[in-house]
Amino acid sequence: MGGTYVLVIELSRSTTIEVGALDDRSFDAGAYAYVGSAFGPGGFSRIERHRELACGERDTRHWHVDYLLGHADARLESVVRFPDADRECELADRLPGQPIPDFGASDCDCTAHLLATPGAEPVRKAALEAGGVLDGA
């Protein structure tokens, strides 16, 4: 099964990270929300891949968010799923926070799919209120 998902990420300190073709990007300490989709053959198994990268069990980076998740100061705080729903661009525009230009939106017309948010709790709450379900894995 696939759908849309929101990764709530906390960055413990400000840092600069090389993000593939986007080059070096500066990130302030705080919470971020990444909105992604998982409609390919593996569906939501993509989330497990993100978790493995975030805890150092995987090194390969395919997507912009992998560079953030793979940084030592980043922690995957929570995941909210939207099963069978194609809401990636809508949620990237609707969730609270400021877009990080070009991040995660190379295949659409959105400004970004990564948001610098007012905190982990407000963005998680907004995602749940939008109809998402907390992923407890």
Buried (B, 14 or more C-beta within 10 A) or exposed (E): EBBBBBBBBBBEEEBEBEBEEBEEBEBEEBBBBBBBBBBEEEBBEBBBBBBBBBEEEBEEBEBBBBBBBBBEBBBBBBBBBBBEBEBBBBBBBEBBBEBBEBBBBEEEEBBBBBBBBBBBEBBBEBBBEBEBEEBEE
